[in-house]
Amino acid sequence: MIDFRSDTVTQPCKNMRRLMSNAMVGDDVYGDDPTVNELEQYSSKKHGFEASLFVSSGTQANLLAILAHCDRGDEYLCGQDAHNYKYEAGGAAVLGSVQPQPIENLPDGRICLDKVAAAIKPNDFHFARTKMLSLENTIGGQVLGLDYLKDARALTKKYALKQHLDGARVYNAAIALGVDVKEISQYFDSMTVCLSKGLGAPVGSLLMGDFEFIEKARRLRKMLGGGMRQAGILAAAGIYALKNNVNRLAEDHDNARYLAQRVNELPGFDSSSYDVQTNLVFLNVDESVNMQAFAEVMFSNGINVTPGYQGMRLVTHSGVNKDKIDVFIDTAKSYFKID
Ligand SMILES: *Cc1c(COP(=O)(O)O)cnc(C)c1O
């Protein structure tokens, strides 16, 4: 299968599996797992935070961050398109009684900082208490630049808000900007990283922050049922991913640009209104194309795509290369009976 649905479909490679099978393990709820401890220490150093916590998923990492920064009746500001607002089943509200205050994202993924300032509630018992701004980088495959992050940090400092980064794909941002990841993380009180997307680990995310924050998050993780025992088998994959799979993300970005360009050869497909900055390709598809039928035929030819509604998201990752993109384009061309 050539799978364009997501970078979460990446498979652990042989070397990663070898490291996993040889990992020293212990009971991580007791703090006894040497491989989890190694991953957490490595992560803190690599990302410039005091402490790190290995958690089951990006969703759990975001939820823990919101719950650790905010109490019941508090609110956090985020983008209307933020993953931790739109795609995490309302966890902050359901499990934390924390009110999200979404603000529209600009087409480039930023949130206008004047609107952020205007949404911060004054100290008045009518309002929820505004505690935190959550940004996402990359967001919809787009990169928030360092100047913007710096301006956002100045604003949140001014209003004494915490600043959280949903950095599920922060390494795609760092690679696209050509900077060390610390150039991004320096502007945040807390940050998440997904190990299980383009970095290729099978399971897991990291949450980072200061000691006090991570201790709070550790208690909350237990409460949410996220305390794991011999988790070193998974942490070993995370260590491998951070040490070996970061720089190759540049290939995914190259391949995404190639895919975005070639997909315009298909009738009714148009990627021109989206800027490909990382590994996500968005395109418009004319209503004359039956997306469901198209996806089904692709699937029967070993190509997996998600049929969107008059649009489509295609994702590049280590399981996709230029040859496989060519196979997709050729197969799609034969579907449309063109060459
Ligand atoms: C994938 C993703 C998450 C959630 O990660 P899971 O591990 O799937 O729970 C959070 N934020 C962003 C921006 C993501 O892309």
The ligand as an SDF file (V2000), in Angstrom:
LIG
                    3D

 15 15  0  0  0  0  0  0  0  0999 V2000
   -1.7800   14.4700   15.5560 C   0  0  0  0  0  0  0  0  0  0  0  0
   -1.8820   15.7200   16.3140 C   0  0  0  0  0  0  0  0  0  0  0  0
   -2.2050   15.7190   17.6650 C   0  0  0  0  0  0  0  0  0  0  0  0
   -2.6600   14.4740   18.4060 C   0  0  0  0  0  0  0  0  0  0  0  0
   -1.8170   13.4350   18.3760 O   0  0  0  0  0  0  0  0  0  0  0  0
   -2.3420   11.9410   18.6490 P   0  0  0  0  0  0  0  0  0  0  0  0
   -1.0880   11.2510   19.0120 O   0  0  0  0  0  0  0  0  0  0  0  0
   -2.9550   11.5050   17.3720 O   0  0  0  0  0  0  0  0  0  0  0  0
   -3.3250   12.0080   19.7680 O   0  0  0  0  0  0  0  0  0  0  0  0
   -2.2080   16.9200   18.3370 C   0  0  0  0  0  0  0  0  0  0  0  0
   -1.9190   18.0540   17.7030 N   0  0  0  0  0  0  0  0  0  0  0  0
   -1.6070   18.1130   16.4100 C   0  0  0  0  0  0  0  0  0  0  0  0
   -1.2870   19.4150   15.7810 C   0  0  0  0  0  0  0  0  0  0  0  0
   -1.5890   16.9400   15.6590 C   0  0  0  0  0  0  0  0  0  0  0  0
   -1.2880   16.9950   14.3570 O   0  0  0  0  0  0  0  0  0  0  0  0
  1  2  1  0
  2  3  1  0
  2 14  2  0
  3  4  1  0
  3 10  2  0
  4  5  1  0
  5  6  1  0
  6  7  2  0
  6  8  1  0
  6  9  1  0
 10 11  1  0
 11 12  2  0
 12 13  1  0
 12 14  1  0
 14 15  1  0
M  END
$$$$
